[in-house]
Amino acid sequence: MIRKLWDWGFIGNVWAWFHIMAGGFFAKIALIWFDKTETMVIILVSAILWEVIEYYWDGKAEGMVDIYGSIERWLYDAAGDILGAMLMCTIILM
């Protein structure tokens, strides 16, 4: 499981950098109006919502299989995106 997350969620995830950058950028912006706990929740909810929107936008399960090869691989990719955003958010909040 950890190996697949590393390989599919981070190393093989060509958009992970964008999610990491967005997590940090939006955390910095959110801190203008919200405290650290609220900012963490906002970034987490935003990252999850983004993956849900992506799932529906790209054609649901059939689209995920076409793009990623399997639902399992998409789940690891999405987990990498969410964890990357939260990692950078945590770094910004330190």
VOFIVO-892323 format. One line per field, with one value per atom (N, C-alpha, C): atom name; x, y negated, z. Coordinates in nm, 4 decimals. Atoms other than C-alpha are relative to their C-alpha. Last residue first. Example, Ala and Ser with C-alpha at 12.3 -4.5 7.8 and 13.67 -1.06 7.14 Angstrom:
% VOFIVO-892323
site [N, CA, C, N, CA, C];
px [-0.0820, 1.3670, -0.0770, 0.0890, 1.2300, 0.0900];
py [0.1190, 0.1060, -0.1090, 0.1190, 0.4500, -0.1200];
pz [-0.0060, 0.7140, 0.0730, 0.0000, 0.7800, 0.0000];
% end
This chain:
% VOFIVO-892323
site [N, CA, C, N, CA, C, N, CA, C, N, CA, C, N, CA, C, N, CA, C, N, CA, C, N, CA, C, N, CA, C, N, CA, C, N, CA, C, N, CA, C, N, CA, C, N, CA, C, N, CA, C, N, CA, C, N, CA, C, N, CA, C, N, CA, C, N, CA, C, N, CA, C, N, CA, C, N, CA, C, N, CA, C, N, CA, C, N, CA, C, N, CA, C, N, CA, C, N, CA, C, N, CA, C, N, CA, C, N, CA, C, N, CA, C, N, CA, C, N, CA, C, N, CA, C, N, CA, C, N, CA, C, N, CA, C, N, CA, C, N, CA, C, N, CA, C, N, CA, C, N, CA, C, N, CA, C, N, CA, C, N, CA, C, N, CA, C, N, CA, C, N, CA, C, N, CA, C, N, CA, C, N, CA, C, N, CA, C, N, CA, C, N, CA, C, N, CA, C, N, CA, C, N, CA, C, N, CA, C, N, CA, C, N, CA, C, N, CA, C, N, CA, C, N, CA, C, N, CA, C, N, CA, C, N, CA, C, N, CA, C, N, CA, C, N, CA, C, N, CA, C, N, CA, C, N, CA, C, N, CA, C, N, CA, C, N, CA, C, N, CA, C, N, CA, C, N, CA, C, N, CA, C, N, CA, C, N, CA, C, N, CA, C, N, CA, C, N, CA, C, N, CA, C, N, CA, C, N, CA, C, N, CA, C, N, CA, C, N, CA, C, N, CA, C, N, CA, C];
px [-0.1003, 0.4457, 0.0642, 0.0574, 0.1302, 0.1001, 0.0313, 0.3108, -0.0484, -0.1273, 0.4634, -0.0246, -0.0597, 0.1216, 0.1317, 0.0800, -0.0342, 0.0596, -0.0453, 0.2520, -0.0791, -0.1391, 0.1816, 0.0485, 0.0001, -0.1943, 0.1404, 0.0569, -0.1665, 0.0048, -0.0957, 0.0661, -0.0487, -0.1094, -0.1625, 0.1037, 0.0525, -0.4619, 0.1103, 0.0354, -0.2792, -0.0434, -0.1250, -0.1187, -0.0249, -0.0556, -0.4583, 0.1313, 0.0778, -0.6021, 0.0526, -0.0326, -0.3232, -0.0721, -0.1333, -0.3707, 0.0458, 0.0116, -0.7443, 0.1353, 0.0554, -0.6787, -0.0112, -0.1072, -0.4513, -0.0489, -0.0992, -0.7188, 0.1111, 0.0537, -0.9845, 0.1014, 0.0844, -0.7750, -0.0505, -0.0181, -0.5761, -0.0829, -0.0985, -0.5342, 0.0261, -0.1122, -0.7074, 0.1111, -0.0619, -0.9413, 0.1260, -0.0672, -1.0077, 0.0697, -0.1184, -1.0816, 0.0784, -0.1028, -1.3149, 0.1275, -0.0481, -1.5139, 0.1131, -0.0861, -1.5386, 0.0582, 0.0272, -1.6698, 0.0931, 0.0795, -1.6239, -0.0252, -0.0734, -1.3434, -0.0743, -0.0362, -1.5649, 0.0641, 0.1200, -1.7211, 0.0320, 0.0598, -1.3906, -0.1214, -0.0810, -1.2267, -0.0596, 0.0334, -1.5103, 0.0752, 0.1375, -1.4623, -0.0426, -0.0071, -1.0848, -0.1379, -0.0643, -1.1317, 0.0047, 0.0998, -1.3788, 0.0583, 0.0923, -1.1185, -0.1054, -0.0729, -0.8541, -0.0912, -0.0212, -1.0978, 0.0698, 0.1301, -1.2107, 0.0141, 0.0382, -0.8496, -0.1307, -0.0855, -0.7495, -0.0363, 0.0339, -1.0469, 0.0822, 0.1281, -0.9920, -0.0393, -0.0224, -0.6255, -0.1284, -0.0725, -0.7151, 0.0257, 0.0974, -0.9754, 0.0659, 0.0879, -0.7141, -0.1023, -0.0701, -0.4561, -0.0900, -0.1102, -0.6831, 0.0559, 0.0325, -0.8848, 0.1194, 0.1323, -0.8961, -0.0282, 0.0371, -0.5415, -0.1302, -0.0469, -0.4439, -0.0304, 0.1019, -0.6634, 0.0413, 0.1127, -0.4250, -0.1042, -0.0503, -0.1179, -0.1117, -0.0159, -0.3107, 0.0472, 0.1311, -0.4227, 0.0024, 0.0475, -0.0637, -0.1334, -0.0765, 0.0663, -0.0531, 0.0200, -0.2057, 0.0727, 0.1308, -0.1950, -0.0281, -0.0086, 0.1796, -0.1314, -0.0884, 0.1391, 0.0095, 0.0787, -0.1603, 0.0820, 0.1019, 0.0360, -0.0824, -0.0653, 0.3418, -0.1029, -0.0185, 0.1215, 0.0620, 0.0651, 0.0084, 0.0184, -0.0567, 0.2519, -0.0623, 0.1084, 0.1701, 0.0531, 0.0659, 0.4063, -0.1121, -0.1007, 0.6429, -0.0642, -0.0987, 0.3764, 0.0937, 0.0497, 0.0498, 0.0973, 0.1133, 0.1334, -0.0458, -0.0182, 0.4816, -0.1108, -0.1228, 0.4684, 0.0137, 0.0216, 0.1053, 0.1220, 0.0893, 0.1738, -0.0284, -0.0764, 0.4736, -0.0851, -0.0884, 0.2743, 0.0800, 0.0812, 0.0000, 0.0865];
py [-0.0140, -2.6093, -0.1332, 0.0343, -2.6915, 0.0095, 0.1428, -2.7006, -0.0421, 0.0726, -2.3566, -0.1506, -0.0159, -2.2163, -0.0758, 0.0833, -2.3544, 0.0051, 0.1379, -2.2006, -0.0965, 0.0112, -1.8596, -0.1439, 0.0131, -1.9030, -0.0115, 0.1307, -1.9718, -0.0222, 0.1035, -1.6755, -0.1391, 0.0008, -1.4474, -0.1065, 0.0525, -1.5446, -0.0068, 0.1412, -1.4985, -0.0633, 0.0752, -1.1735, -0.1492, 0.0046, -1.0410, -0.0777, 0.0983, -1.1342, -0.0133, 0.1303, -0.9455, -0.1106, 0.0331, -0.6468, -0.1365, 0.0244, -0.6486, -0.0356, 0.1338, -0.6875, -0.0334, 0.0950, -0.3808, -0.1442, -0.0053, -0.1777, -0.1024, 0.0811, -0.2915, -0.0034, -0.0723, -0.1515, -0.0980, -0.1434, -0.2566, 0.0857, -0.0543, -0.6177, 0.1493, 0.0898, -0.8105, 0.0686, 0.0452, -0.5520, -0.0813, -0.1164, -0.3856, -0.0390, -0.0251, -0.7235, 0.1198, 0.0983, -0.8096, 0.0228, -0.0325, -0.4897, -0.0951, -0.1186, -0.5475, 0.0343, -0.0962, -0.9045, 0.1206, -0.1127, -1.0808, 0.1102, -0.0887, -1.3324, 0.1279, 0.0738, -1.6046, 0.0928, 0.0186, -1.3653, -0.0667, -0.1307, -1.2414, -0.0136, -0.0642, -1.5831, 0.1348, 0.0695, -1.7379, 0.0626, -0.0405, -1.4747, -0.0647, -0.1373, -1.5308, 0.0520, 0.0032, -1.9071, 0.1398, 0.0449, -1.8563, -0.0044, -0.1117, -1.6542, -0.0373, -0.1045, -1.9246, 0.1194, 0.0441, -2.2006, 0.1075, -0.0088, -2.0122, -0.0399, -0.1410, -1.9606, 0.0162, -0.0621, -2.3196, 0.1469, 0.0562, -2.4640, 0.0657, -0.0591, -2.2313, -0.0487, -0.1429, -2.3271, 0.0660, -0.0087, -2.6976, 0.1452, 0.0216, -2.6653, 0.0100, -0.1179, -2.5148, -0.0127, -0.1171, -2.7810, 0.1231, -0.0481, -3.0832, 0.1300, -0.1113, -3.2369, 0.0368, 0.0091, -3.5621, 0.1036, 0.1413, -3.6324, -0.0133, 0.0525, -3.2734, -0.1482, -0.0255, -3.1606, -0.0569, 0.0911, -3.3267, 0.0163, 0.1352, -3.1471, -0.1037, 0.0089, -2.8192, -0.1399, 0.0271, -2.8815, -0.0027, 0.1313, -2.9122, -0.0343, 0.1052, -2.6168, -0.1387, -0.0139, -2.3744, -0.1081, 0.0568, -2.5083, 0.0088, 0.1455, -2.4385, -0.0666, 0.0442, -2.0831, -0.1524, -0.0116, -2.0267, -0.0446, 0.1043, -2.1564, 0.0002, 0.1290, -1.9462, -0.1128, 0.0128, -1.6347, -0.1359, 0.1212, -1.6863, -0.0198, 0.1183, -1.4399, -0.1306, 0.0969, -1.1652, -0.1317, -0.0079, -0.8756, -0.1010, -0.0104, -0.9604, 0.0001, 0.1069, -1.0889, 0.0090, 0.1243, -0.8973, -0.1160, 0.0535, -0.6150, -0.1361, -0.0107, -0.5162, -0.0702, 0.0678, -0.6415, -0.0024, 0.1421, -0.5420, -0.0796, 0.0496, -0.2082, -0.1486, 0.0002, -0.1475, -0.0542, 0.1166, -0.2487, -0.0113, 0.1189, 0.0000, -0.1267];
pz [-0.1083, 1.0950, 0.0315, -0.1292, 0.8949, 0.1149, -0.0033, 0.5612, 0.1382, 0.0011, 0.6251, 0.0091, -0.1331, 0.7199, 0.0092, -0.0898, 0.4004, 0.1415, 0.0200, 0.2032, 0.0880, -0.0448, 0.3542, -0.0148, -0.1451, 0.3140, 0.0564, -0.0351, -0.0582, 0.1506, 0.0405, -0.1028, 0.0362, -0.0980, 0.0990, -0.0331, -0.1266, -0.1152, 0.1055, 0.0185, -0.4455, 0.1323, 0.0102, -0.3325, -0.0154, -0.1357, -0.2215, 0.0017, -0.0747, -0.5625, 0.1433, 0.0575, -0.7411, 0.0779, -0.0502, -0.5080, -0.0508, -0.1435, -0.5793, 0.0614, -0.0191, -0.9535, 0.1486, 0.0301, -0.9480, 0.0160, -0.1074, -0.7731, -0.0229, -0.1100, -1.0202, 0.1144, -0.0954, -1.3018, 0.1054, 0.0197, -1.6091, 0.0946, -0.0926, -1.5016, -0.0170, -0.0274, -1.7805, 0.0785, 0.1254, -1.9326, 0.0257, 0.0581, -1.5959, -0.1294, -0.0819, -1.4393, -0.0535, 0.0320, -1.7257, 0.0782, 0.1340, -1.6814, -0.0429, -0.0050, -1.3081, -0.1361, -0.1069, -1.3398, -0.0109, 0.0460, -1.6735, 0.0989, 0.0908, -1.6277, -0.0355, 0.1217, -1.4808, -0.1039, 0.0823, -1.2265, -0.1330, 0.0256, -1.0845, -0.0923, 0.1056, -1.1172, -0.0402, 0.1249, -0.9157, -0.1168, 0.0337, -0.6445, -0.1318, 0.0504, -0.6489, -0.0373, 0.1310, -0.6181, -0.0604, 0.0986, -0.3349, -0.1407, 0.0208, -0.1448, -0.1037, 0.0728, -0.1910, -0.0301, 0.1385, -0.0920, -0.0831, 0.0676, 0.2205, -0.1476, 0.0106, 0.3269, -0.0765, 0.1018, 0.2478, -0.0182, 0.1312, 0.4375, -0.1098, 0.0398, 0.7350, -0.1399, 0.0283, 0.7601, -0.0505, 0.1266, 0.7308, -0.0385, 0.1072, 1.0055, -0.1375, 0.0043, 1.2356, -0.1126, 0.0557, 1.1505, -0.0119, -0.0834, 1.2023, -0.0596, -0.0895, 0.9208, 0.0873, -0.0615, 0.7238, 0.1078, -0.0106, 0.6031, 0.0797, -0.1280, 0.6807, 0.0188, -0.1029, 0.3898, 0.1351, 0.0209, 0.1414, 0.1120, -0.0273, 0.2784, -0.0140, -0.1453, 0.2883, 0.0380, -0.0575, -0.0707, 0.1532, 0.0424, -0.1879, 0.0661, -0.0664, 0.0110, -0.0305, -0.1442, -0.0939, 0.0777, -0.0326, -0.4496, 0.1499, 0.0119, -0.4774, 0.0424, -0.1084, -0.3486, 0.0001, -0.1228, -0.5772, 0.1208, 0.0033, -0.8757, 0.1289, -0.0266, -0.7923, 0.0061, -0.1447, -0.7732, 0.0350, -0.0492, -1.1350, 0.1498, 0.0660, -1.2983, 0.0480, 0.0032, -1.0473, -0.0571, 0.1300, -1.1181, -0.0188, 0.1068, -0.8309, -0.1383, 0.0024, -0.5891, -0.1206, -0.0579, -0.5702, -0.0097, 0.0760, -0.8092, 0.0510, 0.1454, -0.6892, -0.0782, 0.0406, -0.3288, -0.1529, -0.0238, -0.2760, -0.0452, 0.1053, -0.4422, 0.0180, 0.1258, -0.2144, -0.1146, -0.0058, 0.0932, -0.1295, 0.0000, 0.0000, 0.0000];
% end
